[in-house]
Every structure is written in C-alpha cells, then in structure tokens.
Amino acid sequence: MKEVTATAATVDEAVQSALQQLGVSKDRAEIVVLDEGKKGLFGIFGSKPAVVKAILKINPVEEAELFLQKVIQQMGVTAVTIEKQQHDKQVTFMITGEQVGLLIGKHGQTLNSLQLLTQLVANRYAEEYISIIVDAENYRERREKTLMQLAEKLAEKVMKTGREIKLEPLPAHERKIIHTALANHKKVVTYSVGVEPHRYVVVSPSAK
C-alpha cells in the first residue's frame, strides 16, 4: 500500500503536497492528519508545521486493467482494445482487434495465462475475492462449445471401448466444463487427476 507523509504551513497545503507526491486526486487517497500544527507569535516565533499522511486507495479492478494493458503492450500487441464488463464481484475484460490471435495462443494457453496473472493482481489488495475473466473475440464461448462437443464424443468412445480416456491438462474452468457436460451421464463418470498446472480430466466407464 503506497503512502506518503507531507509537511507544510497548513493542513490544506500539506494535503496538496501529499497528493502531488502520489500523483492522484483527493478522492483516490485517504488523508490522515498527524499534526494540525500551530501559528507562532506574529506568525513566526514558535510556529509548528502541519503534518499529514496520504494513503493511496487501491482500486483492484483498475489495477488489474492497467496491468493487463501493460502486459499486452509488452507482448508487442497494439492493435487491440479492452472493454470492461463488471457484474458484482465478477469482471470480464473483452479484448477485440486484429491481433487477438497472438493473445489467445494454442488452445487458449496464452489467454489463460493472462487471465491467471490478471486475477492475481486484482486480488492482491482486494478485501473480497474478485473473479476475473479475460476473453478475446468471444473465444471463451467458442471454446466451451468445443469442449462440450468433445465431452460427448469421448463419452461415446468410452462406452464403445469400455476403456477410460485421459485428456490433456486443462485449466480448472475448462475441466469444469467437461465435468458439467457429463455430470448426468448414465454410462460414464469423470474425475480430475494430477497437480496444477498439469491436472487433467479422466472419462471412465460408470461402475453402475
């Protein structure tokens, strides 16, 4: 948490000095008056300066968005825009533009990494957990449909062969899609095996 202490002839002057050091407006900082100071005789003798402390108010969502913008720029991707959608404690950053393919990566691996890092930044100072979704050109929705179709095909194969099938490692939210898609299936069951980031889903014949 960033904070500065400033000293000036008056409290107001000390506050302005502290805000200038932080580089923010008054609404983005918490002001604590440590010493109101006092005027001396004739305004000179025995005078005491005012001392204040300004503490920067961290906005987790803004911090996350700035971080995401910075990382994307460092990746050399410039022809994109980020739109923020917030519903209670869930925030979605939708990326659009000509170069989104570079941000998605193979099977969304790059996008998943961006989401994980942005999630960590958002919750570094958050008082309550914030769920962060980083999407690009509605990739998440397309990927969900692909995984649901894959789950059905794998279930058919397991029923036909009677043997379990191990998928490649998937992030938690994608494993959940597979589990949900086959949750009510009567002939197969699913479970996860391994340790992150190498945890994977197994589709197995049901014992029933």
LINPEUR-V242706 format. One line per field, one symbol per residue. phi: phi as a letter, one per 20 degrees, with the letter a starting at -180 (. if undefined). A space follows every 10 residues. Layout:
# LINPEUR-V242706
phi = ???
This chain:
# LINPEUR-V242706
phi = .ebcdccbfc fgffffffff ffmceffdbe dceebfmbee fmmcfmfcfe cccddfeeeg ffffffffgf fffffneceb cdddcccled cddedcqfdf gfeemflmff ffffffffff ffefdffcfd edcdcbllfg ffffffffff gfffffffff emdfcdefgc fgfeffffgf fdgdfedccc bdcodgedfc eddcgfff
